[in-house]
Amino acid sequence: MPTPILDFDALAQAICGRTVLCIGDIMLDEFVYGEVSRISPEAPTPVIAAQRSEIHIGGAGNVARNIASLGARCVFVGLVGEDDAGRQLASALADHAGIETVLVCDPSRPTTRKVRFVSEHFSTHMLRADWERAQAASDEIESRLIEAILPQIARADIVLLSDYAKGVLTARVIRHAIDAARNAGKPVIVDPKSLNWAIYRGATLLTPNRKEFAEATRSRADTPQSIVDASEDVMRLADCEAILVTQGEHGMTLVPRHGEAVHVPAFPVKVRDVSGAGDTVAAALAVSIAAGADWDTALRMASAAAAVAVGKQGTASVSAIELRRKILPHATLAAEEKVVAAPGHLEAQLAEWKQEGLRVGFTNGCFDILHPGHVKVLTAARAACDRLIVGLNSDASVRRLKGADRPVQDEQARAEVLAALEAVDLVVIFEDDTPIDLIRRITPSVLVKGGDYTREQVVGHEVVEAAGGTVVLVDILKGFSTTALVHRARGGTT
């Protein structure tokens, strides 16, 4: 069967009305970026000249960040120590409007903190230093965690347990959370750390990575089929509805208890940092299932979210806008990304391109019925610059220039057709009869027009040349004319 079209906008809208209860081990992630200058003389260890550092909410806290950034509301229950790291995390979480925190403080233990030293040039992790006490919470803290969790179940659409084996998700806490969620009819997702999956019994979905799955099932788990074969017994043991095994660049395999397994290959992407990618997958799954998505849709959402996350540095969150761009075909996004609609959009884009040192080109026209002559001019124009802006005559402007029966297509339709072309980087609709004011705003490095004009006839040539730019005339393709096409379509002769 063909893969169904994912109605991302409808799903995103549904996600915005959902609440995820996230429970797990929060940690303070610090990334120290610098250049590796030499090998330490005391030991075979690289010496990093630190240049900058970044603080992130890590572990289950990063899951909460991703839930909020994807548009849902997150109620987060976690454990911190009575220290600076714990206070930093509480403050950082409070800054997220979409996250409501219920933090239990344990003065007897430090807040988990991880410092990663990263080569700035190669984006390579050289060293990680950890401060933590990776042991189960005491009986007293356990009880306080359960007291914090249970009242939140009724408010949530789904419960997500993010287990990093730092002490929050003890067997007792897990049992209370899953049983309460099941009694309330709420699905439960578990990102497991324990190899004894019996403690997660009753969860809806388990999301181990390949290594965790292989260790828990004592299998190779090196192909989708081997994952399917090894899943039957553990699904029965855990009494879960499905298992999703994440495999990095090899994609994800979901094995439901009833129905066919689904394998989704990884998106082709340049990996910058895999830190927190699993958190992003768990968050995307949770918000999708909470919004009513089926397994296939939730899996595709999670795969796309992971691709966005690994393309960023550090423990990264993924926004709904970034996820939309990754999932939807490029042509679907062209109109909203390339057609200037909001005030300041043109200036912001120009500033970004000029900061990157890119040569901006400009051409203009009515483009009422796009034909090969137009395509030749546009592709030649794009070849003469790094980014091409097309000025498009508004409907009123076209009527003044071409007559009351034109344009055939309105300005929005013409703009969307232009935006779908690879050669076009931005479309700006202008109201005047000529684009001179627009050219003054842009001050392009290259001004392009068809070869049926002379240099002196090209509107704006003085502005461009005065700023050090050039005018390029492109040979037109004989035999193509919008006016002739319109005449022929209306029953005339050519």
TAVENJO-V66984 format. One record per residue. N is the residue number from 1. RES is the residue in one small letter. SS is DSSP state (a for helix, b for strand, c for the rest). Layout:
N/RES/SS
N/RES/SS
This chain:
1/m/c
2/p/c
3/t/c
4/p/c
5/i/c
6/l/c
7/d/c
8/f/a
9/d/a
10/a/a
11/l/a
12/a/a
13/q/a
14/a/a
15/i/a
16/c/c
17/g/c
18/r/c
19/t/b
20/v/b
21/l/b
22/c/b
23/i/b
24/g/b
25/d/c
26/i/b
27/m/b
28/l/b
29/d/b
30/e/b
31/f/b
32/v/b
33/y/b
34/g/b
35/e/b
36/v/b
37/s/b
38/r/b
39/i/b
40/s/c
41/p/c
42/e/c
43/a/c
44/p/c
45/t/c
46/p/b
47/v/b
48/i/b
49/a/b
50/a/b
51/q/b
52/r/b
53/s/b
54/e/b
55/i/b
56/h/b
57/i/b
58/g/b
59/g/b
60/a/a
61/g/a
62/n/a
63/v/a
64/a/a
65/r/a
66/n/a
67/i/a
68/a/a
69/s/a
70/l/c
71/g/c
72/a/c
73/r/b
74/c/b
75/v/b
76/f/b
77/v/b
78/g/b
79/l/b
80/v/b
81/g/c
82/e/c
83/d/c
84/d/a
85/a/a
86/g/a
87/r/a
88/q/a
89/l/a
90/a/a
91/s/a
92/a/a
93/l/a
94/a/a
95/d/c
96/h/c
97/a/c
98/g/c
99/i/b
100/e/b
101/t/b
102/v/b
103/l/b
104/v/b
105/c/b
106/d/c
107/p/c
108/s/c
109/r/c
110/p/c
111/t/c
112/t/c
113/r/b
114/k/b
115/v/b
116/r/b
117/f/b
118/v/b
119/s/b
120/e/c
121/h/c
122/f/c
123/s/c
124/t/b
125/h/b
126/m/b
127/l/b
128/r/b
129/a/b
130/d/b
131/w/b
132/e/c
133/r/c
134/a/c
135/q/c
136/a/c
137/a/c
138/s/c
139/d/a
140/e/a
141/i/a
142/e/a
143/s/a
144/r/a
145/l/a
146/i/a
147/e/a
148/a/a
149/i/a
150/l/a
151/p/a
152/q/a
153/i/a
154/a/c
155/r/c
156/a/c
157/d/c
158/i/b
159/v/b
160/l/b
161/l/b
162/s/b
163/d/c
164/y/c
165/a/c
166/k/c
167/g/c
168/v/c
169/l/c
170/t/c
171/a/a
172/r/a
173/v/a
174/i/a
175/r/a
176/h/a
177/a/a
178/i/a
179/d/a
180/a/a
181/a/a
182/r/a
183/n/a
184/a/c
185/g/c
186/k/c
187/p/b
188/v/b
189/i/b
190/v/b
191/d/b
192/p/c
193/k/c
194/s/c
195/l/c
196/n/c
197/w/a
198/a/a
199/i/a
200/y/a
201/r/c
202/g/c
203/a/c
204/t/c
205/l/b
206/l/b
207/t/c
208/p/c
209/n/b
210/r/a
211/k/a
212/e/a
213/f/a
214/a/a
215/e/a
216/a/a
217/t/a
218/r/c
219/s/c
220/r/c
221/a/c
222/d/c
223/t/c
224/p/a
225/q/a
226/s/a
227/i/a
228/v/a
229/d/a
230/a/a
231/s/a
232/e/a
233/d/a
234/v/a
235/m/a
236/r/a
237/l/a
238/a/a
239/d/c
240/c/c
241/e/c
242/a/b
243/i/b
244/l/b
245/v/b
246/t/b
247/q/c
248/g/a
249/e/a
250/h/a
251/g/c
252/m/b
253/t/b
254/l/b
255/v/b
256/p/b
257/r/c
258/h/c
259/g/c
260/e/c
261/a/c
262/v/b
263/h/b
264/v/b
265/p/c
266/a/c
267/f/c
268/p/c
269/v/c
270/k/c
271/v/c
272/r/c
273/d/c
274/v/c
275/s/c
276/g/c
277/a/a
278/g/a
279/d/a
280/t/a
281/v/a
282/a/a
283/a/a
284/a/a
285/l/a
286/a/a
287/v/a
288/s/a
289/i/a
290/a/a
291/a/c
292/g/c
293/a/c
294/d/c
295/w/a
296/d/a
297/t/a
298/a/a
299/l/a
300/r/a
301/m/a
302/a/a
303/s/a
304/a/a
305/a/a
306/a/a
307/a/a
308/v/a
309/a/a
310/v/a
311/g/c
312/k/c
313/q/c
314/g/c
315/t/c
316/a/c
317/s/c
318/v/c
319/s/c
320/a/a
321/i/a
322/e/a
323/l/a
324/r/a
325/r/a
326/k/a
327/i/a
328/l/c
329/p/c
330/h/a
331/a/a
332/t/a
333/l/a
334/a/a
335/a/a
336/e/a
337/e/a
338/k/a
339/v/b
340/v/c
341/a/c
342/a/c
343/p/c
344/g/c
345/h/a
346/l/a
347/e/a
348/a/a
349/q/a
350/l/a
351/a/a
352/e/a
353/w/a
354/k/a
355/q/a
356/e/c
357/g/c
358/l/c
359/r/c
360/v/b
361/g/b
362/f/b
363/t/b
364/n/b
365/g/b
366/c/c
367/f/c
368/d/c
369/i/c
370/l/c
371/h/c
372/p/a
373/g/a
374/h/a
375/v/a
376/k/a
377/v/a
378/l/a
379/t/a
380/a/a
381/a/a
382/r/a
383/a/a
384/a/c
385/c/c
386/d/c
387/r/b
388/l/b
389/i/b
390/v/b
391/g/b
392/l/b
393/n/b
394/s/c
395/d/a
396/a/a
397/s/a
398/v/a
399/r/a
400/r/a
401/l/a
402/k/a
403/g/c
404/a/c
405/d/c
406/r/c
407/p/c
408/v/c
409/q/c
410/d/c
411/e/a
412/q/a
413/a/a
414/r/a
415/a/a
416/e/a
417/v/a
418/l/a
419/a/a
420/a/c
421/l/c
422/e/c
423/a/c
424/v/c
425/d/c
426/l/b
427/v/b
428/v/b
429/i/b
430/f/b
431/e/c
432/d/c
433/d/c
434/t/c
435/p/c
436/i/a
437/d/a
438/l/a
439/i/a
440/r/a
441/r/a
442/i/a
443/t/c
444/p/c
445/s/c
446/v/b
447/l/b
448/v/b
449/k/b
450/g/b
451/g/c
452/d/c
453/y/c
454/t/c
455/r/a
456/e/a
457/q/a
458/v/c
459/v/c
460/g/c
461/h/a
462/e/a
463/v/a
464/v/a
465/e/a
466/a/a
467/a/c
468/g/c
469/g/c
470/t/b
471/v/b
472/v/b
473/l/b
474/v/b
475/d/c
476/i/c
477/l/c
478/k/c
479/g/c
480/f/c
481/s/c
482/t/a
483/t/a
484/a/a
485/l/a
486/v/a
487/h/a
488/r/a
489/a/a
490/r/c
491/g/c
492/g/c
493/t/c
494/t/c
